Amino acid sequence: MDCAEFLCTSCTSIHQALDQTKEHNVVALSDISGNSESEVDTTLVCPSHDGNALRFYCIACETAVCGDCTSVEHIGHKTVPLFDAIQEQKILLHTLVSGAREQVPCLEDSINLVNDVVGSLDLENKSAEEKILSAFDELSNMLQVRKTALLAELQTIYNRKHQILFEQKETLESILSKITNCCDFTEETLKHGSETEILLIKTEMSEKLKELGALKLQYQPEENECLVFDHTHFQTLRKSLTSVGAVQTNSAVAFESTASGEGLKMCYPGKATSITVISKDRKGELVRVGYASLSAEIRDEDDMASNPFVMDKQNGTYEVTYTVEKAGTYSLEIKLYGHHIKGSPFKFKAINAGEEVDHFNNSKIPRTLNVKQKGTKRPPSSRSHGSNRRSNAIEDDLVIRVGEKGRNKGEFSNPQGLHVVGDKIIIADSNNQTVQVFNSNGDCKLKFGSPGRVAGKMQRPTGIASTLNGNYLVADYDNKWISVFSPEGKYMNKIGTGKLLGPKGVAVDRNGHIIVIDNKGSCIFIFQSNGKLISKFGSRGNHDWQFAGPHYVAINANNDIIVSDFHNHCIKVFDSEGNFLFTFGSNGEGNGQFNAPTGVAVDQKGNILVADWGNSRIQVFDSSGSFLSFVNTAADPLYGPQGLAVTSDGYVAVADSGNHCFKIYKYLQ
């Protein structure tokens, strides 16, 4: 009580043992819990002013003080009666205790959930262990059966061969015996027999000897010793056995997993609608394998339930497909291991075809790029000439929108090529016949180029890239060459004159080679940085190595060449020498399908982003071409997206040609 401190049992013993404190009055909390405040207050004394009761509380120092303290050490400090301070602290502590105790049911529920998962994990572990043992027991039994069969087959073949050789040997031995006996008998008779005996055996022995001497025998063995165990398959089997079976797992959790697709907002009665679920782990990282327990349920306004079809894509994504029969409002629950994923349950509307939808824009092929979609034009920003920008106020992934139709700095007319280098965003403004350079905030820092059909001019700029030393490469479709400009916009030289028919996309690989997509020629040119042609591959057609109006190109970490094949509605991937590797995509509006793909880009994880021009969307694929997700553009729809690039901070920038602007979106990585 003298020190006004709370002590544990050990500290109490030490306190009472020290000379300085052994006379202090130490009282158990239980002994004072029932005392009145006045009784406690009269017991507390000031350690600085002996005998003075602690009756005040210094708010600034957060300590109890006596009257003398208020006029000396704590002069000028705000104090309140100790009783009032204690009452206030009691209320505060009670509030904090109540707040903390509110966590208890959640924590208990969470512990129960974790225990449930641990229990399920134990059961799954036991089940998997039993399946492994059963599978290998079965494999062992199969090997034993095969072993027995091979040994039986070996014995059968051995017996057959042995019997043939044995019978041949017996025959030969029998004939040998006859010849030997006959010859010995004849020779003995000739040696010791009388003339009468020789005459008597002459006829008989002559015939026998003639017969034995005329025998046509097979003196070579009628079988061979070949009995070989062919174990060539064992090499393959051994390799297979080292990797036979696999323990599959994933770390997907519901609270980080997401869903994307038009079907989360709307659908049409009687038409199958698909959405994509992207599984993630507890850190929000993409899960790249399947096998997760995912379920979905739809309920209509009458609370009637149905279960959509769930397809595991085996790459961490899942396609959920449903069909509703009538118009109305529906609820869609998507659960991962029994728990709702982010945003679940989702509310969506089934709307009859032709009805107006004010919250969503259905993707259609843009037939003319000079017609704007409704609601996409916004007032000019004061920060940039003609630039439009907005924060992500609606549930979409738009970070910034820059530009509107016009000819001024920061305005566009059918922007097509888009390239990012460092914090610069470079746009090939096709109909304005210029190139514009922006910073990451959307401010136009440079505009260069003027119309013309001579060197240094631009007639129809469509693609844009930069060399390893920072110069800009501009693909000029109508001038049929690649113009090279300095970072300040000064013309330097041109590449591909007399070779290119209509260049569209351009990129630079890791070796500094310039890859040009000849849209009109349906082929690809590879130039050295000085403009010397290295190689050319591709022709018009629909085979894997052919193109039909290819548009843009991207280079991945392996230096592979990724090309958007516009009229073949697919993406084709070639190695740096032009050898075909693989293709993905087909014509359609579903996940992973295209309606005339244009821009392509590769992010730091090797994912491939594709601007789906006809479907007015951006799709994301993994490095092997498996569909992952869409970029959510619903709140401010794209209208004929063209060039694509990934920014230094991991966003995707797209030239929105029909809306005469470029946009930057965040997206799943």
C-alpha positions in Angstrom: 0.0 0.0 0.0 2.9 2.4 0.7 4.3 2.1 -2.8 0.9 2.0 -4.4 2.0 -0.9 -6.6 0.5 -4.3 -7.5 2.8 -7.2 -6.7 2.8 -10.9 -7.6 3.6 -13.6 -4.9 7.4 -13.6 -5.7 7.7 -9.9 -5.7 5.8 -9.7 -2.4 8.4 -12.1 -0.8 11.2 -9.9 -2.1 9.4 -6.7 -1.0 9.1 -8.0 2.6 12.7 -9.1 2.7 14.3 -5.8 1.7 15.3 -3.4 4.5 13.8 -0.4 2.6 10.4 -2.0 2.2 10.0 -4.7 4.9 7.9 -2.4 7.0 5.5 -1.6 4.2 1.9 -2.6 4.5 1.1 -5.3 1.9 -2.5 -6.3 1.6 -4.0 -9.1 -0.5 -6.4 -7.8 -3.2 -9.0 -10.2 -2.0 -8.9 -8.4 1.4 -9.6 -5.0 0.0 -12.0 -6.0 -2.8 -15.0 -5.4 -0.5 -13.7 -2.2 1.1 -15.2 1.2 0.2 -13.4 3.7 -1.8 -12.8 5.9 1.2 -11.2 3.0 3.0 -8.8 2.4 0.2 -8.0 6.1 -0.3 -7.1 6.6 3.3 -4.7 3.7 3.1 -2.8 5.0 0.0 0.0 7.3 1.0 2.5 9.4 -1.1 6.0 8.0 -1.3 7.4 11.5 -1.8 5.5 13.2 1.1 5.3 10.8 4.1 1.9 10.5 5.6 0.1 12.4 2.9 -2.8 10.5 1.5 -3.1 10.1 -2.3 -6.3 11.9 -3.0 -5.7 13.2 -6.5 -4.9 11.8 -10.0 -2.6 13.7 -12.4 -4.0 13.2 -15.9 -0.9 14.3 -17.6 1.4 11.9 -15.7 -1.3 9.2 -15.2 -0.4 8.7 -11.5 -2.0 9.2 -8.1 -0.7 12.3 -6.2 -1.1 13.9 -2.8 -2.0 17.6 -2.1 1.7 18.6 -1.8 2.5 17.0 -5.1 -0.1 19.2 -6.9 1.8 22.3 -5.8 5.3 21.0 -6.3 6.1 18.2 -8.8 2.8 18.4 -10.6 2.2 22.1 -10.4 0.2 23.3 -13.4 -0.9 19.8 -14.3 -4.6 19.0 -14.5 -5.7 16.8 -11.6 -9.0 15.3 -10.6 -10.1 13.6 -7.4 -8.6 10.1 -7.2 -12.0 8.6 -6.6 -13.4 10.1 -9.8 -10.3 8.9 -11.7 -10.7 5.4 -10.3 -14.4 5.4 -11.3 -13.6 6.6 -14.8 -10.9 3.9 -15.1 -13.3 1.3 -13.9 -15.8 2.3 -16.6 -13.1 2.3 -19.2 -11.8 -1.1 -18.1 -15.3 -2.5 -18.0 -15.8 -1.2 -21.6 -12.5 -2.7 -22.7 -13.3 -6.0 -21.0 -16.7 -6.1 -22.7 -15.1 -5.3 -26.1 -12.5 -8.0 -25.5 -15.1 -10.5 -24.4 -17.1 -9.9 -27.6 -14.2 -11.6 -29.4 -14.6 -14.7 -27.2 -17.6 -16.3 -29.1 -15.8 -15.6 -32.4 -12.6 -17.1 -31.2 -14.4 -20.1 -29.8 -16.2 -20.6 -33.1 -13.0 -20.2 -34.9 -11.2 -22.7 -32.7 -14.1 -25.1 -33.3 -13.8 -24.5 -37.1 -10.0 -25.1 -37.0 -10.6 -28.2 -34.9 -13.2 -29.4 -37.5 -10.6 -28.8 -40.3 -7.9 -30.6 -38.3 -10.4 -33.5 -37.8 -11.2 -33.5 -41.5 -7.5 -33.3 -42.3 -6.8 -36.3 -40.1 -9.6 -38.2 -41.8 -8.4 -37.2 -45.3 -4.9 -38.2 -44.3 -6.0 -41.6 -43.1 -8.1 -42.1 -46.2 -5.2 -41.1 -48.5 -2.9 -43.4 -46.5 -5.3 -46.3 -46.9 -5.7 -45.6 -50.7 -1.9 -45.5 -51.1 -1.5 -48.8 -49.3 -4.4 -50.3 -51.2 -3.0 -49.0 -54.6 0.4 -50.3 -53.9 -0.9 -53.6 -52.5 -2.9 -54.0 -55.8 0.2 -53.1 -57.8 2.2 -55.6 -55.8 -0.4 -58.2 -56.4 -0.4 -57.4 -60.1 3.4 -57.7 -60.2 3.1 -61.0 -58.4 0.5 -62.3 -60.9 2.7 -61.1 -63.8 5.7 -62.8 -62.2 3.9 -66.1 -61.9 2.6 -65.8 -65.4 6.1 -65.1 -66.8 7.6 -68.0 -64.9 4.8 -70.3 -66.1 5.4 -69.1 -69.7 9.1 -69.7 -69.3 8.6 -73.2 -68.1 6.2 -74.0 -70.9 8.6 -72.7 -73.6 11.5 -74.5 -71.9 9.5 -77.8 -71.8 8.6 -77.5 -75.5 12.2 -76.8 -76.6 13.6 -79.4 -74.2 11.1 -82.0 -75.6 12.1 -81.4 -79.2 15.8 -81.6 -78.4 15.2 -84.7 -76.2 13.3 -86.5 -78.9 15.9 -85.6 -81.5 18.6 -86.9 -79.2 16.8 -90.1 -78.6 16.3 -90.7 -82.3 20.0 -90.0 -83.0 21.1 -92.2 -80.2 18.9 -95.0 -81.4 20.2 -94.8 -85.0 23.8 -94.6 -83.7 23.2 -97.7 -81.6 21.8 -99.6 -84.6 24.7 -98.5 -86.9 27.3 -99.4 -84.3 25.8 -102.8 -83.5 25.3 -103.7 -87.2 28.8 -102.6 -88.1 30.4 -104.4 -85.1 28.5 -107.6 -85.8 29.5 -107.5 -89.5 33.1 -106.8 -88.7 33.2 -109.5 -86.1 31.7 -112.0 -88.5 34.1 -111.0 -91.2 37.0 -111.4 -88.8 36.1 -114.6 -87.0 33.2 -116.2 -89.0 33.4 -119.1 -91.4 32.7 -118.7 -95.1 29.3 -120.3 -94.5 28.4 -117.7 -91.8 29.6 -114.9 -94.0 27.4 -116.1 -96.9 24.4 -116.5 -94.5 24.6 -112.9 -93.1 25.6 -111.3 -96.4 22.1 -110.6 -97.7 20.6 -109.5 -94.4 23.5 -107.3 -93.3 24.0 -105.8 -96.7 20.4 -104.5 -96.7 20.6 -103.2 -93.2 23.9 -101.5 -93.8 22.6 -100.0 -97.1 19.5 -98.8 -95.2 21.5 -97.3 -92.3 24.0 -95.7 -94.7 21.3 -94.1 -96.8 19.5 -92.5 -93.8 18.9 -88.7 -94.3 19.3 -87.3 -90.8 19.2 -83.7 -89.4 22.5 -83.4 -87.8 22.0 -79.8 -86.5 19.9 -79.4 -83.3 16.3 -78.9 -84.2 15.9 -76.2 -81.5 18.1 -73.6 -80.0 18.9 -72.4 -76.5 17.3 -69.0 -76.8 15.4 -68.1 -73.6 15.8 -64.4 -72.9 13.9 -62.3 -70.4 12.9 -59.1 -72.2 13.1 -56.4 -69.6 13.1 -53.3 -71.9 9.7 -52.3 -70.5 11.2 -52.4 -67.0 13.3 -49.3 -67.7 10.1 -47.4 -68.5 8.4 -49.1 -65.5 11.2 -48.1 -63.2 10.9 -44.5 -64.3 7.1 -44.7 -63.9 7.4 -46.3 -60.5 9.5 -43.4 -59.3 6.7 -41.0 -60.0 3.7 -43.4 -59.9 0.9 -41.8 -57.9 1.0 -38.3 -56.3 -0.2 -36.7 -53.2 -2.2 -33.7 -54.3 -3.1 -30.8 -52.1 -3.8 -27.1 -52.3 -3.9 -24.3 -49.8 -7.0 -22.6 -51.1 -9.1 -20.7 -48.5 -12.5 -19.2 -49.0 -11.8 -15.8 -47.4 -9.3 -14.9 -50.2 -10.8 -16.7 -53.2 -12.8 -14.7 -55.7 -15.2 -15.0 -58.6 -15.4 -13.1 -61.8 -17.7 -13.0 -64.9 -20.8 -11.5 -66.2 -22.9 -14.2 -64.6 -22.3 -12.6 -61.2 -24.5 -9.7 -62.2 -26.9 -10.9 -64.9 -27.9 -13.7 -67.3 -30.6 -14.6 -69.8 -33.2 -17.2 -69.1 -32.6 -20.5 -70.8 -29.0 -19.6 -71.7 -26.1 -21.3 -70.0 -24.0 -18.7 -68.2 -20.5 -19.3 -66.8 -18.4 -17.6 -64.2 -14.9 -18.3 -63.0 -13.8 -18.9 -59.5 -10.1 -18.1 -58.7 -8.8 -19.9 -55.7 -6.1 -18.2 -53.5 -4.2 -19.1 -50.4 -4.2 -17.3 -47.0 -1.7 -14.7 -48.3 -3.9 -13.9 -51.3 -1.5 -15.7 -53.7 -3.0 -17.6 -56.7 -3.3 -21.3 -56.2 -2.1 -23.1 -59.3 -3.5 -26.6 -58.7 -7.1 -27.9 -58.5 -8.7 -30.5 -56.3 -10.5 -28.0 -54.0 -13.9 -28.8 -52.7 -16.1 -26.1 -54.4 -19.8 -26.1 -54.3 -22.4 -23.7 -55.7 -26.1 -23.2 -55.1 -28.7 -21.0 -56.8 -32.0 -19.9 -55.1 -34.8 -18.1 -56.8 -37.3 -15.7 -55.4 -39.4 -18.6 -54.1 -36.3 -20.1 -52.3 -36.2 -23.0 -54.7 -32.6 -24.3 -54.9 -30.6 -25.7 -57.8 -27.0 -26.7 -58.2 -24.8 -25.3 -61.0 -22.2 -27.5 -62.7 -18.7 -27.0 -61.3 -15.7 -27.9 -63.5 -12.2 -28.1 -62.0 -9.8 -26.7 -64.6 -6.9 -28.2 -62.6 -5.0 -24.9 -62.6 -6.6 -23.3 -59.5 -9.6 -22.0 -61.3 -13.1 -23.4 -61.5 -15.8 -22.8 -64.0 -19.3 -22.6 -62.6 -22.1 -22.9 -65.2 -25.7 -22.4 -64.5 -29.0 -21.9 -66.4 -32.2 -20.4 -65.0 -35.6 -20.8 -66.6 -37.3 -17.5 -66.0 -36.6 -13.8 -65.4 -36.2 -12.6 -61.9 -33.7 -12.1 -59.1 -31.5 -14.9 -57.9 -29.0 -15.6 -55.2 -25.8 -17.5 -56.0 -23.8 -19.1 -53.1 -20.3 -20.3 -53.9 -18.5 -22.1 -51.1 -15.0 -23.4 -50.8 -14.7 -26.2 -48.3 -18.1 -25.2 -46.9 -17.3 -21.5 -46.5 -18.4 -18.6 -48.6 -15.8 -17.1 -50.9 -15.4 -13.3 -51.2 -18.7 -11.6 -52.1 -20.8 -14.7 -51.7 -23.8 -14.9 -51.8 -24.0 -13.0 -55.0 -27.3 -11.4 -56.3 -27.9 -11.4 -60.0 -30.8 -10.8 -62.3 -32.1 -12.9 -65.2 -33.3 -10.5 -67.8 -35.2 -11.3 -71.0 -33.2 -10.5 -74.2 -33.9 -7.0 -75.4 -34.7 -5.5 -72.1 -32.6 -2.4 -70.9 -30.0 -3.1 -68.3 -28.8 -0.1 -66.5 -26.2 -1.7 -64.3 -24.4 -3.8 -66.9 -23.3 -3.6 -70.5 -23.6 -6.8 -72.5 -20.5 -7.5 -74.7 -21.2 -7.1 -78.4 -18.9 -6.8 -81.4 -18.2 -3.2 -82.1 -19.0 -2.7 -85.7 -17.9 0.9 -86.0 -15.2 2.4 -83.8 -16.5 6.0 -84.1 -19.7 5.2 -82.1 -19.3 5.7 -78.4 -21.0 3.5 -75.8 -23.5 5.2 -73.7 -22.2 6.7 -70.5 -18.5 6.4 -71.2 -17.8 10.1 -71.9 -16.8 12.1 -68.8 -16.0 15.8 -68.3 -12.4 16.9 -68.9 -10.0 16.9 -66.0 -8.3 20.2 -65.0 -5.1 18.3 -64.4 -4.5 17.2 -68.0 -5.6 18.5 -71.4 -8.6 16.6 -72.3 -7.9 13.8 -69.8 -10.7 12.0 -68.0 -9.9 10.3 -64.8 -11.9 8.8 -61.9 -11.2 6.8 -58.8 -12.5 3.3 -58.4 -15.8 4.3 -56.8 -17.8 1.5 -58.4 -17.0 -2.2 -57.9 -14.6 -2.6 -60.8 -10.9 -2.6 -61.3 -10.5 0.8 -63.0 -7.6 2.8 -61.6 -7.4 5.7 -64.1 -9.0 6.7 -67.4 -7.1 9.2 -69.6 -8.3 11.0 -72.7 -11.3 11.7 -74.9 -11.9 12.3 -78.6 -10.0 15.3 -80.0 -6.8 16.4 -81.6 -5.3 18.3 -78.7 -2.5 17.1 -76.4 -3.9 14.4 -74.2 -6.8 13.7 -76.6 -7.1 10.8 -79.0 -8.7 9.6 -82.2 -8.7 5.8 -82.4 -5.6 5.0 -80.2 -4.2 1.6 -81.0 -0.6 0.7 -80.0 0.3 1.1 -76.3 3.7 0.5 -74.7 5.0 0.9 -71.2 8.7 1.6 -70.4 9.5 2.6 -66.8 6.9 5.0 -65.7 6.1 6.2 -69.2 3.0 5.1 -71.2 3.4 5.6 -74.9 0.3 5.7 -77.2 0.2 5.4 -81.0 -2.7 7.8 -81.7 -3.6 6.3 -85.1 -6.1 8.7 -86.6 -4.4 11.8 -85.2 -1.1 10.4 -86.8 0.9 11.2 -83.7 2.6 9.5 -80.7 1.9 10.7 -77.2 3.9 10.0 -74.0 2.3 10.1 -70.6 3.6 9.6 -67.0 2.0 7.2 -64.6 -0.4 9.9 -63.4 -1.9 10.3 -66.8 -0.2 13.7 -67.6 0.9 14.1 -71.2 4.6 14.9 -71.3 5.3 14.7 -75.0 3.5 14.6 -78.3 5.3 14.2 -81.6 4.6 13.3 -85.2 2.8 14.8 -88.1 1.0 13.3 -91.1 2.9 12.4 -94.3 4.2 9.7 -96.5 7.9 10.6 -96.2 10.6 9.6 -93.7 9.9 11.1 -90.3 6.2 11.5 -90.9 3.3 9.3 -89.7 0.4 8.2 -91.9 -1.2 5.5 -89.7 0.8 4.6 -86.6 -0.6 1.4 -85.1 2.1 -0.2 -83.0 4.7 1.1 -80.5 7.7 -0.3 -78.7 11.1 0.8 -77.4 14.6 -0.5 -78.1 17.0 -1.5 -75.4 18.7 1.9 -75.6 15.4 3.7 -75.2 14.5 4.8 -78.7 10.8 4.5 -79.8 9.7 2.2 -82.6 6.5 3.2 -84.4 4.8 0.7 -86.7 3.3 2.7 -89.5 0.7 0.6 -91.4 0.1 2.9 -94.4 3.8 3.9 -94.8 4.8 0.2 -94.6 7.8 0.7 -92.3 8.9 1.0 -88.7 10.0 4.6 -87.8 12.7 5.0 -85.1 12.5 8.1 -82.9 14.7 9.3 -80.0 13.1 9.6 -76.5 12.7 13.3 -77.3 10.6 12.5 -80.4 13.3 13.3 -82.9 13.2 11.1 -86.1 16.3 8.9 -86.6 15.7 6.3 -89.3 13.3 3.7 -90.6 13.3 -0.1 -90.8 11.6 -2.6 -93.2 11.2 -0.4 -96.2 10.3 -2.6 -99.2 9.7 -5.6 -97.1 6.7 -4.8 -95.0 3.2 -4.7 -96.4 1.2 -3.4 -93.4 3.0 -3.5 -90.0 0.7 -3.5 -87.0 2.4 -4.7 -83.8 6.1 -4.4 -82.8 8.1 -5.6 -79.9 11.8 -6.0 -78.8 13.1 -9.3 -77.5 15.7 -9.9 -74.8 18.4 -9.9 -77.4 17.4 -6.5 -78.8 15.9 -8.0 -81.9 12.9 -6.2 -83.3 9.9 -8.4 -84.0 7.3 -6.9 -86.4 3.8 -8.2 -87.1 3.0 -7.7 -90.7 -0.8 -7.6 -90.5 -1.4 -7.3 -94.3 1.3 -9.9 -95.1 0.1 -12.3 -92.4 3.7 -13.0 -91.3 6.4 -12.0 -88.8 9.7 -10.3 -89.5 12.7 -10.4 -87.1 15.2 -7.6 -87.5 18.5 -6.8 -85.9 18.6 -3.5 -84.0 20.3 -1.9 -87.0 17.4 -2.9 -89.2 19.1 -5.9 -90.9 16.6 -8.7 -91.6 17.3 -11.9 -89.6 14.4 -14.0 -90.5 10.8 -14.1 -91.5 8.1 -16.8 -90.8 4.4 -17.4 -91.3 2.0 -17.1 -94.2 -1.8 -16.6 -94.7 -3.9 -19.6 -93.6 -5.4 -21.4 -90.6 -2.7 -23.9 -89.8 -0.7 -23.7 -86.5 2.2 -21.9 -88.2 -0.1 -19.6 -90.3 -1.9 -16.4 -89.6 -5.0 -14.5 -90.7 -4.5 -10.8 -90.0 -2.2 -11.0 -87.0 -2.2 -7.9 -84.8 0.1 -7.5 -81.8 3.0 -9.3 -80.2 4.5 -9.8 -76.8 7.7 -11.5 -75.6 7.9 -13.6 -72.4 10.8 -14.5 -70.1 11.8 -17.4 -72.4 12.1 -15.0 -75.3 9.1 -16.7 -76.9 7.0 -14.7 -79.4 3.3 -14.4 -78.5 1.1 -13.3 -81.4 -2.6 -12.4 -81.5 -4.1 -14.0 -84.6 -7.1 -11.7 -85.3 -9.2 -13.6 -87.8 -8.2 -17.1 -86.5 -9.5 -16.0 -83.1 -6.6 -17.4 -81.2 -3.2 -16.7 -79.6 -0.1 -18.5 -81.1 3.2 -18.9 -79.4 6.6 -19.4 -81.1 10.1 -19.7 -79.9 12.7 -17.0 -80.7 13.6 -18.8 -83.9 10.0 -18.9 -85.2 9.2 -22.5 -84.4 5.6 -23.1 -83.4 5.1 -24.1 -79.8 1.4 -24.0 -79.0 -1.9 -22.1 -79.5 -4.9 -21.4 -77.4 -8.3 -19.9 -77.8 -11.2 -20.4 -80.3 -14.0 -18.2 -81.6 -16.8 -17.5 -79.1 -17.8 -15.5 -76.1 -17.0 -18.1 -73.4 -14.1 -18.2 -71.0 -10.9 -18.5 -72.9 -12.6 -17.8 -76.3 -12.0 -14.8 -78.5 -13.8 -12.7 -81.0 -10.8 -11.2 -82.8 -8.0 -10.8 -80.3 -5.8 -7.7 -80.5 -3.4 -6.6 -77.8 -1.2 -9.1 -75.8 1.0 -8.6 -72.8 3.0 -10.8 -70.3 3.2 -10.0 -66.6 6.0 -10.7 -64.2 4.5 -14.1 -63.3 4.4 -15.1 -67.0 0.6 -14.8 -67.2 -0.6 -13.8 -70.7 -3.2 -10.9 -71.0 -5.2 -10.6 -74.1 -7.4 -7.8 -75.4 -10.5 -9.5 -76.8 -11.6 -6.8 -79.3 -14.9 -8.2 -80.5 -16.0 -9.2 -77.0 -14.7 -5.8 -75.5 -12.9 -7.4 -72.6 -9.5 -8.4 -71.3 -8.8 -12.0 -70.4 -6.0 -13.4 -68.3 -4.3 -16.7 -69.0 -1.4 -18.6 -67.4 1.8 -19.2 -69.2 0.5 -22.3 -70.9 -2.7 -20.7 -72.1 -5.2 -21.9 -69.4 -7.9 -19.3 -68.7 -7.6 -17.6 -65.3 -9.9 -14.7 -65.1 -11.3 -11.5 -66.7 -10.3 -7.9 -65.8 -13.4 -6.4 -64.3 -14.4 -3.5 -66.6 -18.1 -3.5 -66.0 -18.5 0.0 -64.5 -16.8 1.7 -67.5 -16.9 -0.8 -70.3 -14.3 -1.1 -73.0 -15.2 -0.6 -76.6 -12.8 -2.3 -79.0 -9.6 -2.6 -76.9 -6.4 -2.6 -78.8 -2.8 -2.4 -77.4 -2.0 -3.8 -74.0 0.9 -3.5 -71.6 1.7 -4.2 -68.0 2.8 -1.3 -65.9 5.8 -1.2 -63.5 3.4 -1.4 -60.5 1.6 -4.5 -61.9 -1.5 -2.9 -63.4 -2.6 -3.4 -67.0 -2.9 -0.5 -69.4 -5.1 -0.7 -72.5 -5.8 1.5 -75.5 -9.6 1.8 -75.6 -9.9 2.7 -79.2 -13.7 3.1 -79.5 -13.8 5.3 -76.4 -10.7 7.3 -77.6 -8.8 7.0 -74.3 -6.5 4.7 -72.5 -7.3 3.0 -69.2 -5.3 1.4 -66.4 -6.8 -1.5 -64.4 -5.8 -3.5 -61.5 -6.2 -7.2 -62.0 -5.6 -10.6 -60.6 -1.9 -11.5 -60.2 
